[in-house]
């Protein structure tokens, strides 16, 4: 598999693959356009002020720079990231995004910078820049990309502690390099991909619980498309019913509790919001949003603008996290009913025959703990946390970078929640003796070790094994995106 970067066609799946060091090529025509834009920017700067090229930045936009190396000084003054470093896969994905954005042809960056970034994406593990996660506010990953710039110049050590050979960058490359949210977009893309796969797995585990709880298929039938005419709801209902064959269940109730009955209406929005997030991410990774934008007209000119602002991304991430809460709640609901719903005909807590056995009682606690983490990730929407900096010139920031960091945290808790439901559903189906076939039978076979013992015992290994099953399952699940 080889991905060709053109500045126009990068997908979330590509971003994920590039982080894993998949082979890639750079489109020659797009690369030539980078050089043309650099020459155009230089020509414009010779006849009029250009932000960050002939002037200072922020509130210093009206100060003409007197430094002989203003770009290098700009990188040094902005290299103030903090917190944990990004994982190498995220750094590689982010730098690939930055290459693709430069290929869109509006940055004015030099071909030398493009080549240096391409070489860095291809670098061995340990040779990547060390980039700290914190410091951005949703108006460009200034601190992160300044660290990248100083590493390219040989002033900061790489991951293995060594200094690389300095790239001979043009001094005017500093602002074009930093004028991007590449790291925020990388986290958004990777989080979106992880949650989308988890959402697929969650539907299959729901189907297993549906069998154990003798769910009523009417709520998943043809009516869903008419009463909830949204793609995600239709997909959620159809997926569960594809897995639950008619001979597997005889409904226990005329209508079920919400965790089953409204699953299409609650999980569906999560699927739809993740698809919306994908659209936003893919639009932004294929856009030259640098400020100022170089317009290769005749004569060439530049446009000073606010395209670096990540309000769209912050809103899309926040909406996805809010939708995740609903999906997660249905899982917690099903776990509770698997453990205690008398209509299931199963022993309380799915316990063994000894009176007073606790069985899987503690799974409800674990689910509540995971739910608390997911609610915390979603409850304080970062897109409302506006801030004013640089003498009021930059008086509104989206904090998208804070939101995207929450995606990975929420995905970890969601994965744990799915694993807890899997433990309960597998034991419930096993205790019920209800037949399953097709994919669900294969799932039961893979998870037989989770129900080898029903008497009270140390549950930690079973939960850990279920997390491992979910992890391998997610890794093998194709992205549900085009």
NUNU-215785 format. One record per residue (C-alpha): residue number from 1; x, y, z. Coordinates in Angstrom, 2 decimals. Each point is the difference from the previous one (the first is absolute). Last residue first. Example, Ala and Ser with C-alpha at 12.3 -4.5 7.8 and 13.67 -1.06 7.14 Angstrom:
+-----+---------+---------+---------+
!  nr !      c1 !      c2 !      c3 !
+-----+---------+---------+---------+
!   2 !   13.67 !   -1.06 !    7.14 !
!   1 !   -1.37 !   -3.44 !    0.66 !
+-----+---------+---------+---------+
***
This chain:
+-----+---------+---------+---------+
!  nr !      c1 !      c2 !      c3 !
+-----+---------+---------+---------+
! 482 !  -15.59 !    5.44 !    2.62 !
! 481 !   -0.31 !   -0.30 !    3.78 !
! 480 !   -0.83 !   -3.07 !    2.09 !
! 479 !    3.69 !   -0.48 !    0.82 !
! 478 !    0.85 !   -3.67 !   -0.31 !
! 477 !   -0.07 !   -2.05 !    3.21 !
! 476 !    3.08 !   -2.14 !    0.66 !
! 475 !    1.55 !    2.44 !    2.49 !
! 474 !   -3.37 !    0.39 !    1.72 !
! 473 !   -0.33 !   -3.75 !    0.47 !
! 472 !    3.54 !   -0.25 !    1.34 !
! 471 !   -0.78 !    2.71 !    2.57 !
! 470 !   -3.41 !   -1.46 !    0.84 !
! 469 !    1.53 !   -3.41 !    0.69 !
! 468 !    2.73 !    1.63 !    2.11 !
! 467 !   -2.57 !    1.93 !    2.02 !
! 466 !   -1.84 !   -3.32 !    0.48 !
! 465 !    3.20 !   -1.64 !    1.23 !
! 464 !    0.54 !    2.84 !    2.48 !
! 463 !   -3.56 !   -0.42 !    1.25 !
! 462 !    0.47 !   -3.74 !    0.39 !
! 461 !    3.37 !    0.43 !    1.73 !
! 460 !   -1.47 !    2.54 !    2.45 !
! 459 !   -2.95 !   -2.19 !    0.95 !
! 458 !    1.67 !   -1.84 !    2.89 !
! 457 !   -2.53 !   -2.70 !    0.89 !
! 456 !   -3.63 !   -0.49 !    0.92 !
! 455 !   -1.30 !   -3.19 !   -1.61 !
! 454 !   -0.72 !    0.30 !   -3.71 !
! 453 !    3.29 !   -1.34 !   -1.41 !
! 452 !    0.81 !   -0.53 !   -3.68 !
! 451 !   -2.12 !    3.00 !   -0.90 !
! 450 !    2.64 !    2.39 !   -1.38 !
! 449 !    1.99 !   -2.85 !   -1.56 !
! 448 !   -2.88 !   -0.59 !   -2.41 !
! 447 !    0.54 !    3.46 !   -1.47 !
! 446 !    1.21 !   -0.93 !   -3.47 !
! 445 !   -2.66 !   -2.73 !   -0.22 !
! 444 !   -2.73 !    2.43 !    1.06 !
! 443 !    1.13 !    2.43 !   -2.70 !
! 442 !   -0.11 !   -2.73 !   -2.63 !
! 441 !   -3.52 !   -0.86 !    1.09 !
! 440 !   -0.88 !    3.69 !   -0.28 !
! 439 !    1.36 !    0.10 !   -3.53 !
! 438 !   -2.27 !   -2.78 !   -1.19 !
! 437 !   -2.02 !   -1.80 !    2.62 !
! 436 !   -1.30 !    0.45 !    3.50 !
! 435 !   -1.98 !   -2.47 !    2.05 !
! 434 !   -1.41 !    1.00 !    3.36 !
! 433 !    1.52 !   -2.08 !    2.79 !
! 432 !   -0.83 !    2.80 !    2.42 !
! 431 !    3.19 !   -0.39 !    2.03 !
! 430 !    2.22 !    0.29 !   -3.08 !
! 429 !   -1.97 !    2.94 !   -1.40 !
! 428 !    0.30 !    1.78 !    3.34 !
! 427 !    3.71 !   -0.82 !    0.35 !
! 426 !    0.75 !    1.41 !   -3.45 !
! 425 !   -2.17 !    3.06 !    0.63 !
! 424 !    1.62 !    0.83 !    3.35 !
! 423 !    3.59 !   -0.27 !   -1.24 !
! 422 !   -0.85 !    1.86 !   -3.23 !
! 421 !   -1.73 !    2.77 !    1.94 !
! 420 !    3.19 !    0.52 !    2.01 !
! 419 !    2.08 !    0.05 !   -3.19 !
! 418 !   -2.26 !    2.63 !   -1.55 !
! 417 !    0.45 !    2.18 !    3.10 !
! 416 !    3.77 !   -0.39 !   -0.08 !
! 415 !    0.11 !    1.06 !   -3.66 !
! 414 !   -2.20 !    3.00 !    0.83 !
! 413 !    2.38 !    1.03 !    2.80 !
! 412 !    3.02 !   -0.15 !   -2.31 !
! 411 !   -1.90 !    1.79 !   -2.78 !
! 410 !   -0.90 !    2.85 !    2.38 !
! 409 !    3.65 !    0.60 !    0.84 !
! 408 !    0.96 !   -0.15 !   -3.68 !
! 407 !   -2.69 !    2.51 !   -0.94 !
! 406 !    0.85 !    2.34 !    2.88 !
! 405 !    3.20 !    1.17 !   -1.70 !
! 404 !   -2.19 !    1.15 !   -2.89 !
! 403 !   -1.98 !    2.32 !    2.26 !
! 402 !    3.09 !    1.69 !    1.45 !
! 401 !    1.37 !    0.63 !   -3.50 !
! 400 !   -3.33 !    1.43 !   -1.10 !
! 399 !    0.40 !    2.77 !    2.59 !
! 398 !   -2.10 !    2.21 !   -2.34 !
! 397 !    1.86 !    3.26 !    0.56 !
! 396 !   -1.49 !    3.51 !   -0.06 !
! 395 !    1.72 !    3.30 !    0.69 !
! 394 !    3.15 !   -0.11 !   -2.08 !
! 393 !    0.59 !    3.75 !   -0.25 !
! 392 !   -0.96 !    0.45 !    3.64 !
! 391 !    3.51 !    0.91 !    1.13 !
! 390 !    1.35 !   -3.37 !   -1.15 !
! 389 !   -2.62 !   -2.27 !    1.59 !
! 388 !   -3.78 !   -0.27 !    0.50 !
! 387 !   -1.66 !   -3.28 !    0.95 !
! 386 !   -3.07 !   -2.00 !   -1.03 !
! 385 !   -0.98 !   -3.12 !    1.90 !
! 384 !   -3.31 !   -0.81 !   -1.75 !
! 383 !    1.58 !   -2.43 !   -2.51 !
! 382 !    1.57 !   -1.89 !    2.89 !
! 381 !   -3.27 !   -1.64 !    0.98 !
! 380 !    0.33 !   -0.80 !    3.68 !
! 379 !   -2.23 !   -3.06 !    0.28 !
! 378 !    1.51 !   -2.20 !   -2.69 !
! 377 !    3.23 !   -1.32 !    1.52 !
! 376 !   -1.55 !    0.03 !    3.47 !
! 375 !   -2.97 !   -1.99 !   -1.26 !
! 374 !    2.36 !   -2.57 !   -1.48 !
! 373 !    1.99 !   -0.27 !    3.23 !
! 372 !   -3.16 !   -0.37 !    2.10 !
! 371 !   -1.29 !   -2.67 !   -2.39 !
! 370 !    3.18 !   -2.02 !    0.47 !
! 369 !   -0.50 !    0.05 !    3.78 !
! 368 !   -3.66 !   -0.92 !   -0.32 !
! 367 !    0.95 !   -2.93 !   -2.21 !
! 366 !    2.56 !   -1.19 !    2.53 !
! 365 !   -2.62 !    0.17 !    2.71 !
! 364 !   -2.48 !   -1.97 !   -2.08 !
! 363 !    2.71 !   -2.56 !   -0.67 !
! 362 !    0.28 !   -0.54 !    3.76 !
! 361 !   -3.18 !   -2.09 !    0.11 !
! 360 !    1.48 !   -2.60 !   -2.35 !
! 359 !   -0.70 !   -2.94 !    2.29 !
! 358 !   -0.64 !    1.25 !    3.52 !
! 357 !   -0.97 !   -3.40 !    1.41 !
! 356 !   -2.63 !    0.17 !    2.75 !
! 355 !   -1.11 !   -3.59 !   -0.42 !
! 354 !    2.45 !   -2.20 !   -1.92 !
! 353 !   -1.34 !   -0.76 !   -3.48 !
! 352 !    2.33 !    2.31 !   -1.95 !
! 351 !   -0.75 !    3.66 !   -0.60 !
! 350 !   -1.33 !    1.78 !   -3.07 !
! 349 !   -0.44 !    3.00 !    2.35 !
! 348 !   -3.46 !   -1.35 !    0.76 !
! 347 !   -0.61 !   -3.34 !   -1.70 !
! 346 !   -1.40 !    0.18 !   -3.54 !
! 345 !   -3.64 !   -0.04 !   -1.05 !
! 344 !    0.60 !    3.16 !   -2.03 !
! 343 !   -3.21 !    1.54 !    1.33 !
! 342 !    1.57 !    0.12 !    3.47 !
! 341 !    2.37 !    2.78 !   -1.11 !
! 340 !    2.98 !    0.04 !    2.41 !
! 339 !    3.36 !   -0.68 !   -1.63 !
! 338 !   -0.87 !    0.18 !   -3.70 !
! 337 !   -2.22 !    2.98 !    0.83 !
! 336 !    2.85 !    1.92 !    1.61 !
! 335 !    2.38 !   -0.84 !   -2.86 !
! 334 !   -2.64 !    1.09 !   -2.50 !
! 333 !   -0.35 !    3.39 !    1.65 !
! 332 !    3.76 !    0.55 !    0.14 !
! 331 !    0.15 !   -0.77 !   -3.72 !
! 330 !   -2.91 !    2.35 !   -0.77 !
! 329 !    1.80 !    2.71 !    1.96 !
! 328 !    3.11 !   -0.38 !   -2.15 !
! 327 !   -1.99 !    0.73 !   -3.15 !
! 326 !   -1.52 !    3.09 !    1.59 !
! 325 !    3.32 !    1.29 !    1.34 !
! 324 !    1.60 !   -0.55 !   -3.42 !
! 323 !   -2.41 !    2.54 !   -1.50 !
! 322 !    1.42 !    2.68 !    2.31 !
! 321 !    3.53 !   -0.99 !   -0.98 !
! 320 !   -0.86 !    0.18 !   -3.69 !
! 319 !   -1.64 !    3.41 !    0.42 !
! 318 !    3.10 !    1.30 !    1.81 !
! 317 !    2.25 !   -1.25 !   -2.80 !
! 316 !   -2.15 !    1.57 !   -2.73 !
! 315 !   -0.27 !    3.29 !    1.90 !
! 314 !    3.76 !    0.20 !    0.55 !
! 313 !    0.68 !   -0.84 !   -3.66 !
! 312 !   -2.31 !    2.66 !   -1.37 !
! 311 !    1.36 !    2.59 !    2.43 !
! 310 !    3.60 !   -0.75 !   -1.04 !
! 309 !    1.28 !    3.48 !   -0.88 !
! 308 !    2.86 !   -0.23 !   -2.52 !
! 307 !   -2.30 !    1.37 !   -2.72 !
! 306 !    0.05 !    3.40 !    1.64 !
! 305 !    1.23 !    2.16 !   -2.92 !
! 304 !    2.82 !    2.03 !   -1.52 !
! 303 !   -0.10 !   -0.44 !   -3.77 !
! 302 !    3.13 !    0.04 !   -2.12 !
! 301 !    0.69 !    1.13 !   -3.55 !
! 300 !    1.43 !   -1.25 !   -3.27 !
! 299 !   -0.25 !    2.18 !   -3.12 !
! 298 !   -1.40 !   -1.94 !   -1.69 !
! 297 !   -1.51 !   -2.35 !    2.56 !
! 296 !    1.78 !   -2.54 !    2.18 !
! 295 !   -1.84 !    0.91 !    3.16 !
! 294 !    2.15 !   -0.48 !    3.08 !
! 293 !   -2.04 !   -0.41 !    3.14 !
! 292 !    1.10 !    2.07 !    3.00 !
! 291 !   -0.68 !   -1.88 !    2.15 !
! 290 !    0.18 !   -3.71 !   -0.80 !
! 289 !   -3.25 !   -1.86 !   -0.69 !
! 288 !    1.31 !   -1.97 !   -2.96 !
! 287 !   -2.81 !   -2.51 !    0.06 !
! 286 !    0.08 !   -3.78 !   -0.37 !
! 285 !    0.49 !   -0.74 !    3.70 !
! 284 !   -2.89 !    2.35 !    0.77 !
! 283 !   -2.63 !   -1.58 !   -2.23 !
! 282 !    0.96 !   -3.48 !    1.14 !
! 281 !   -0.34 !    0.97 !    3.64 !
! 280 !   -3.42 !    1.59 !   -0.53 !
! 279 !   -1.34 !   -2.96 !   -1.99 !
! 278 !    1.34 !   -2.49 !    2.58 !
! 277 !   -1.66 !    1.95 !    2.79 !
! 276 !   -3.31 !   -0.20 !   -1.86 !
! 275 !    0.47 !   -3.76 !   -0.34 !
! 274 !    0.69 !   -0.20 !    3.72 !
! 273 !   -3.15 !    2.02 !    0.63 !
! 272 !   -2.08 !   -2.41 !   -2.09 !
! 271 !    1.25 !   -3.11 !    1.78 !
! 270 !   -0.58 !    1.63 !    3.38 !
! 269 !   -3.46 !    1.14 !   -1.11 !
! 268 !   -0.84 !   -3.64 !   -0.80 !
! 267 !    1.03 !   -1.34 !    3.40 !
! 266 !   -2.91 !    1.85 !    1.62 !
! 265 !   -2.88 !   -0.49 !   -2.49 !
! 264 !    1.12 !   -3.49 !   -1.02 !
! 263 !    0.45 !   -1.02 !    3.67 !
! 262 !   -3.42 !    1.29 !    1.02 !
! 261 !   -1.56 !   -3.36 !    0.81 !
! 260 !    3.11 !   -1.63 !    1.42 !
! 259 !    1.34 !    2.46 !    2.57 !
! 258 !   -3.49 !    1.51 !    0.15 !
! 257 !   -1.64 !   -2.97 !    1.70 !
! 256 !   -1.83 !   -2.42 !   -2.29 !
! 255 !   -3.43 !   -0.10 !   -1.55 !
! 254 !   -2.65 !   -2.70 !   -0.02 !
! 253 !    2.45 !   -1.91 !    2.16 !
! 252 !    1.87 !   -3.33 !    0.03 !
! 251 !    0.38 !   -0.18 !   -3.76 !
! 250 !    0.76 !   -3.49 !   -1.38 !
! 249 !    3.54 !    0.19 !   -1.27 !
! 248 !    2.61 !   -1.92 !   -1.99 !
! 247 !   -2.27 !   -1.46 !   -2.69 !
! 246 !   -0.50 !    3.39 !   -1.66 !
! 245 !    3.69 !    0.61 !   -0.52 !
! 244 !    1.81 !    2.64 !    2.00 !
! 243 !    3.14 !    1.08 !   -1.93 !
! 242 !   -1.73 !    1.71 !   -2.92 !
! 241 !   -2.54 !    1.38 !    2.48 !
! 240 !    2.72 !    1.76 !    1.97 !
! 239 !    1.56 !    1.50 !   -3.12 !
! 238 !   -3.33 !    1.09 !   -1.47 !
! 237 !   -1.02 !    1.87 !    3.14 !
! 236 !    3.33 !    1.81 !    0.35 !
! 235 !    0.15 !    0.83 !   -3.71 !
! 234 !   -3.51 !    1.44 !   -0.07 !
! 233 !    0.74 !    2.09 !    3.08 !
! 232 !    3.26 !    1.27 !   -1.50 !
! 231 !   -1.53 !    0.92 !   -3.35 !
! 230 !   -2.82 !    2.13 !    1.43 !
! 229 !   -3.71 !   -0.44 !   -0.66 !
! 228 !   -1.04 !   -0.96 !    3.55 !
! 227 !   -3.71 !   -0.84 !   -0.27 !
! 226 !    0.17 !   -1.08 !   -3.64 !
! 225 !    3.28 !   -1.91 !   -0.06 !
! 224 !   -0.67 !   -1.48 !    3.44 !
! 223 !   -3.36 !   -1.43 !   -1.05 !
! 222 !    1.72 !   -2.69 !   -2.06 !
! 221 !    1.17 !   -1.88 !    3.12 !
! 220 !    2.29 !    0.79 !    2.90 !
! 219 !   -2.69 !    0.91 !    2.54 !
! 218 !   -2.10 !   -2.96 !   -1.20 !
! 217 !    2.91 !   -2.33 !    0.83 !
! 216 !   -1.12 !   -0.42 !    3.63 !
! 215 !    2.95 !   -0.98 !    2.16 !
! 214 !    0.43 !   -3.35 !    1.68 !
! 213 !    2.56 !    1.36 !    2.46 !
! 212 !    2.75 !   -2.42 !   -1.01 !
! 211 !   -0.76 !    0.44 !   -3.71 !
! 210 !    0.02 !    3.80 !    0.21 !
! 209 !    3.19 !   -0.19 !    2.08 !
! 208 !    1.69 !   -1.76 !   -2.92 !
! 207 !   -1.34 !    2.61 !   -2.42 !
! 206 !    1.31 !    2.78 !    2.24 !
! 205 !    3.45 !   -1.60 !   -0.24 !
! 204 !   -0.27 !    0.21 !   -3.78 !
! 203 !   -1.08 !    3.65 !    0.08 !
! 202 !    2.82 !    0.92 !    2.39 !
! 201 !    2.56 !   -1.45 !   -2.41 !
! 200 !   -1.06 !    2.47 !   -2.69 !
! 199 !    0.08 !    2.91 !    2.48 !
! 198 !    3.49 !   -1.07 !    1.04 !
! 197 !    1.08 !    0.27 !   -3.63 !
! 196 !   -1.42 !    3.50 !   -0.29 !
! 195 !    1.53 !    0.98 !    3.35 !
! 194 !    3.49 !   -0.97 !   -1.12 !
! 193 !   -0.31 !    1.74 !   -3.38 !
! 192 !   -1.36 !    3.21 !    1.52 !
! 191 !    2.74 !    0.03 !    2.62 !
! 190 !    2.68 !   -0.43 !   -2.67 !
! 189 !   -1.46 !    2.75 !   -2.17 !
! 188 !   -0.56 !    2.40 !    2.90 !
! 187 !    3.49 !   -0.63 !    1.39 !
! 186 !    1.48 !    0.64 !   -3.43 !
! 185 !   -2.13 !    3.13 !   -0.42 !
! 184 !    1.28 !    1.43 !    3.27 !
! 183 !    3.54 !   -0.80 !   -1.10 !
! 182 !   -0.47 !    1.62 !   -3.42 !
! 181 !   -1.64 !    3.16 !    1.33 !
! 180 !    1.90 !    2.22 !   -2.41 !
! 179 !    1.82 !    3.33 !   -0.27 !
! 178 !    3.21 !   -1.25 !    1.61 !
! 177 !    1.78 !   -1.02 !   -3.21 !
! 176 !   -1.23 !    3.00 !   -1.97 !
! 175 !    1.17 !    2.23 !    2.89 !
! 174 !    3.53 !   -1.36 !    0.08 !
! 173 !    0.64 !   -0.50 !   -3.71 !
! 172 !    1.06 !    3.63 !   -0.66 !
! 171 !    3.47 !   -0.75 !    1.33 !
! 170 !    0.43 !   -2.52 !   -2.81 !
! 169 !    0.95 !   -3.37 !    1.37 !
! 168 !    3.42 !   -1.59 !   -0.35 !
! 167 !   -0.79 !   -3.14 !    1.97 !
! 166 !    2.28 !   -0.63 !    2.97 !
! 165 !    1.49 !   -3.49 !    0.29 !
! 164 !   -1.83 !   -1.66 !    2.86 !
! 163 !    0.69 !    0.55 !    3.65 !
! 162 !   -0.05 !   -3.14 !    2.12 !
! 161 !   -2.19 !   -0.82 !    3.00 !
! 160 !   -1.66 !   -3.04 !   -1.58 !
! 159 !   -3.27 !    1.86 !   -0.42 !
! 158 !    1.64 !    2.90 !   -1.78 !
! 157 !    2.03 !    2.68 !    1.71 !
! 156 !   -0.74 !    3.71 !   -0.51 !
! 155 !    2.18 !    2.53 !   -1.84 !
! 154 !    0.65 !   -2.06 !   -3.14 !
! 153 !   -2.01 !    2.26 !   -2.29 !
! 152 !   -2.55 !   -2.77 !   -0.59 !
! 151 !   -0.29 !   -0.36 !    3.77 !
! 150 !   -0.57 !    3.74 !    0.32 !
! 149 !   -2.81 !   -0.20 !   -2.54 !
! 148 !   -1.68 !   -2.99 !    1.65 !
! 147 !    0.05 !    1.77 !    3.37 !
! 146 !   -1.54 !    3.05 !   -1.69 !
! 145 !   -2.62 !   -2.37 !   -1.42 !
! 144 !   -1.07 !   -1.08 !    3.47 !
! 143 !    0.02 !    3.51 !    1.48 !
! 142 !   -2.03 !    1.50 !   -2.83 !
! 141 !   -2.60 !   -2.72 !   -0.41 !
! 140 !   -2.38 !    2.41 !   -1.70 !
! 139 !   -2.96 !    1.96 !    1.32 !
! 138 !   -1.45 !   -2.74 !    2.20 !
! 137 !    1.68 !    0.92 !    3.28 !
! 136 !    3.36 !   -1.76 !   -0.32 !
! 135 !    2.43 !   -0.46 !    2.90 !
! 134 !   -0.27 !   -3.66 !    0.96 !
! 133 !    0.97 !   -3.14 !   -1.92 !
! 132 !    3.76 !    0.35 !   -0.02 !
! 131 !    1.93 !   -0.86 !   -3.16 !
! 130 !    3.23 !   -2.00 !   -0.01 !
! 129 !    1.08 !    0.05 !   -3.63 !
! 128 !    0.31 !   -3.35 !   -1.78 !
! 127 !    3.23 !   -2.00 !   -0.21 !
! 126 !   -0.93 !   -2.50 !    2.72 !
! 125 !   -1.97 !   -2.11 !   -2.44 !
! 124 !    1.52 !    0.31 !   -3.44 !
! 123 !   -0.61 !    3.07 !   -2.14 !
! 122 !   -2.52 !   -0.07 !   -2.88 !
! 121 !   -2.15 !    2.78 !    1.47 !
! 120 !    3.22 !    1.92 !    0.62 !
! 119 !    1.14 !   -0.31 !   -3.61 !
! 118 !   -3.34 !    1.39 !   -1.19 !
! 117 !    0.31 !    2.86 !    2.50 !
! 116 !    3.47 !    0.91 !   -1.26 !
! 115 !   -1.16 !   -0.19 !   -3.62 !
! 114 !   -2.90 !    2.38 !    0.64 !
! 113 !    2.26 !    2.39 !    1.90 !
! 112 !    2.48 !    0.03 !   -2.90 !
! 111 !   -2.86 !    0.56 !   -2.46 !
! 110 !   -0.53 !    3.30 !    1.78 !
! 109 !   -3.15 !    0.99 !    1.82 !
! 108 !   -2.32 !    2.50 !   -1.72 !
! 107 !   -2.94 !   -1.75 !    1.67 !
! 106 !   -2.66 !   -0.13 !   -2.71 !
! 105 !    1.00 !   -3.03 !   -2.05 !
! 104 !   -2.20 !   -2.87 !    1.17 !
! 103 !    3.32 !   -1.86 !    0.17 !
! 102 !    0.76 !    1.87 !    3.23 !
! 101 !   -3.15 !   -1.56 !    1.52 !
! 100 !    1.14 !   -3.49 !   -1.05 !
!  99 !    3.40 !    0.48 !    1.60 !
!  98 !   -1.64 !    1.23 !    3.20 !
!  97 !   -2.32 !   -3.01 !    0.04 !
!  96 !    3.03 !   -2.27 !   -0.36 !
!  95 !    1.60 !    1.87 !    2.90 !
!  94 !   -3.08 !   -0.62 !    2.13 !
!  93 !   -0.13 !   -3.71 !   -0.83 !
!  92 !    3.68 !   -0.44 !    0.87 !
!  91 !   -0.42 !    1.90 !    3.26 !
!  90 !   -3.10 !   -2.06 !    0.85 !
!  89 !    1.84 !   -3.25 !   -0.67 !
!  88 !    2.94 !    1.22 !    2.12 !
!  87 !   -2.22 !    0.53 !    3.02 !
!  86 !   -0.47 !    3.68 !    0.90 !
!  85 !    2.24 !    1.26 !    2.77 !
!  84 !   -1.51 !    0.39 !    3.48 !
!  83 !   -0.59 !    3.51 !    1.29 !
!  82 !    1.54 !    3.20 !   -1.29 !
!  81 !    0.55 !    1.96 !   -3.19 !
!  80 !    2.05 !    3.20 !    0.12 !
!  79 !    1.69 !    0.21 !   -3.39 !
!  78 !   -1.63 !    3.27 !   -1.06 !
!  77 !    2.95 !    2.33 !    0.67 !
!  76 !    2.47 !   -2.39 !   -1.63 !
!  75 !   -2.08 !   -0.42 !   -3.14 !
!  74 !   -0.50 !    3.75 !   -0.36 !
!  73 !    3.72 !    0.66 !    0.55 !
!  72 !    0.80 !   -2.42 !   -2.83 !
!  71 !   -2.47 !    1.82 !   -2.22 !
!  70 !    1.21 !    3.49 !    0.88 !
!  69 !    3.58 !   -0.77 !   -1.07 !
!  68 !    1.51 !    3.43 !   -0.85 !
!  67 !   -2.28 !    1.53 !    2.63 !
!  66 !   -1.48 !    3.42 !   -0.81 !
!  65 !   -3.59 !   -1.25 !   -0.32 !
!  64 !   -2.61 !    2.55 !   -0.97 !
!  63 !   -2.39 !    0.44 !    2.91 !
!  62 !   -3.70 !    0.31 !   -0.90 !
!  61 !   -0.71 !   -3.71 !    0.52 !
!  60 !    1.61 !    0.23 !    3.40 !
!  59 !   -3.36 !   -0.71 !    1.68 !
!  58 !    0.22 !   -3.48 !   -1.44 !
!  57 !    3.04 !   -0.40 !   -2.23 !
!  56 !    2.91 !    2.22 !   -1.03 !
!  55 !    0.27 !    1.35 !   -3.51 !
!  54 !    1.79 !   -0.66 !   -3.30 !
!  53 !   -0.76 !   -3.71 !   -0.19 !
!  52 !   -2.27 !   -0.50 !    2.96 !
!  51 !   -2.75 !    2.11 !   -1.57 !
!  50 !    0.89 !    1.31 !   -3.45 !
!  49 !    0.65 !    3.70 !   -0.52 !
!  48 !    0.10 !    1.05 !   -3.67 !
!  47 !    2.36 !    0.09 !   -3.02 !
!  46 !    2.76 !   -2.51 !    0.71 !
!  45 !   -2.33 !   -2.14 !    2.09 !
!  44 !   -2.12 !   -0.62 !   -3.11 !
!  43 !    2.95 !   -1.35 !   -1.97 !
!  42 !    1.10 !   -2.28 !    2.85 !
!  41 !   -3.53 !   -1.37 !    0.35 !
!  40 !   -0.14 !   -0.75 !   -3.74 !
!  39 !    3.36 !   -1.77 !    0.12 !
!  38 !   -1.21 !   -2.17 !    2.86 !
!  37 !   -3.29 !   -0.68 !   -1.80 !
!  36 !    1.88 !   -1.18 !   -3.09 !
!  35 !    2.15 !   -2.33 !    2.10 !
!  34 !   -3.04 !   -1.55 !    1.66 !
!  33 !   -1.64 !   -0.41 !   -3.40 !
!  32 !    2.90 !   -2.17 !   -1.11 !
!  31 !   -0.77 !   -2.35 !    2.88 !
!  30 !   -3.63 !   -0.21 !   -1.13 !
!  29 !    1.12 !   -0.92 !   -3.52 !
!  28 !    2.41 !   -2.62 !    1.33 !
!  27 !   -2.54 !   -1.77 !    2.22 !
!  26 !    1.80 !   -1.13 !    3.13 !
!  25 !    0.26 !   -3.74 !    0.67 !
!  24 !   -0.91 !   -2.16 !    2.97 !
!  23 !    0.90 !   -3.32 !    1.61 !
!  22 !   -1.83 !   -0.83 !    3.23 !
!  21 !    1.84 !    1.14 !    3.11 !
!  20 !   -2.72 !   -0.80 !    2.58 !
!  19 !   -0.80 !    3.71 !    0.33 !
!  18 !   -0.44 !    0.02 !   -3.77 !
!  17 !   -2.71 !   -2.65 !    0.37 !
!  16 !   -2.01 !    2.09 !    2.47 !
!  15 !    0.24 !    3.10 !   -2.19 !
!  14 !   -0.99 !   -2.08 !   -3.03 !
!  13 !   -3.10 !   -1.37 !    1.76 !
!  12 !   -0.98 !    3.54 !    0.94 !
!  11 !    0.30 !    0.91 !   -3.66 !
!  10 !    2.50 !    2.02 !   -2.07 !
!   9 !   -1.28 !    0.91 !   -3.47 !
!   8 !    0.79 !    3.65 !   -0.75 !
!   7 !    3.53 !    1.01 !    0.93 !
!   6 !    1.37 !   -2.64 !   -2.37 !
!   5 !    1.51 !   -2.59 !    2.32 !
!   4 !    0.13 !   -3.40 !   -1.68 !
!   3 !   -0.58 !   -2.92 !    2.35 !
!   2 !    1.78 !   -3.25 !   -0.81 !
!   1 !   -1.36 !   -3.38 !    1.01 !
+-----+---------+---------+---------+
***
